[in-house]
Amino acid sequence: MRVKVMGKHRVLLTMTDMTFILFSYEIPVAGYRPQLGYFKTAHHFSKITEQHIEHFLRGVEEVTILPQLDIENLLSD
């Protein structure tokens, strides 16, 4: 597992199965999983968090929207 600081209040966690999880203010909000593709939370957080998600997904055409709990559960897989 690796952690990369992407900017102020943004961290990208890389898991051993090549799943990436974007955290904004310590909350997992978006990511990529090989079996799923790119995804983001259905929950609306702050304007800044929405900007973090948009920046992470820039250029991505297909994004799956997941319930927040599903994203949080990816951390326990």
C-alpha positions in Angstrom: 0.0 0.0 0.0 1.3 3.5 -0.9 0.1 7.0 0.0 0.8 10.0 -2.3 -0.1 13.5 -1.3 -1.7 15.1 -4.3 -2.2 18.6 -2.9 -3.7 20.4 0.0 -6.3 18.0 1.6 -5.9 15.4 -1.2 -4.3 12.0 -0.8 -4.2 9.1 -3.2 -4.0 5.6 -1.7 -2.7 2.8 -4.0 -3.6 -0.6 -2.8 -1.8 -3.9 -3.7 -4.4 -4.9 -6.2 -3.9 -1.6 -8.1 -7.0 0.0 -6.7 -6.6 3.7 -6.3 -8.7 5.6 -3.7 -8.8 9.4 -3.6 -9.3 10.9 -0.2 -10.5 14.5 0.3 -10.3 15.8 3.9 -9.7 12.2 5.1 -12.9 10.9 3.3 -12.6 8.4 0.4 -14.6 9.9 -2.4 -13.4 8.5 -5.8 -11.0 6.1 -7.3 -10.2 3.4 -9.8 -10.5 -0.4 -9.4 -9.5 -2.7 -12.2 -12.7 -4.7 -12.1 -14.9 -1.6 -11.9 -13.1 1.2 -13.7 -13.3 4.8 -12.4 -15.8 5.7 -9.8 -16.9 8.5 -7.6 -19.3 8.9 -4.6 -22.9 9.7 -5.0 -22.8 11.8 -1.9 -22.2 15.6 -2.2 -19.6 16.9 0.1 -18.1 20.4 0.1 -17.4 22.5 -3.1 -13.7 21.9 -2.5 -14.2 18.1 -2.4 -16.2 18.2 -5.6 -13.2 20.1 -7.2 -10.9 17.4 -5.9 -13.0 14.7 -7.5 -13.3 16.6 -10.8 -9.5 17.1 -10.9 -8.9 13.4 -10.3 -11.4 12.3 -13.0 -10.3 14.9 -15.6 -10.3 13.3 -19.0 -12.1 10.1 -17.9 -15.1 9.4 -20.0 -16.9 6.7 -18.1 -17.4 7.1 -14.3 -19.5 4.8 -12.1 -21.3 6.6 -9.3 -21.3 4.5 -6.1 -22.9 5.0 -2.7 -20.5 6.4 -0.2 -20.6 3.2 1.9 -19.5 1.1 -1.1 -16.4 3.3 -1.5 -15.6 3.0 2.2 -16.1 -0.8 2.0 -13.4 -1.0 -0.7 -10.9 -0.1 2.1 -11.7 -3.3 4.0 -11.4 -5.6 0.9 
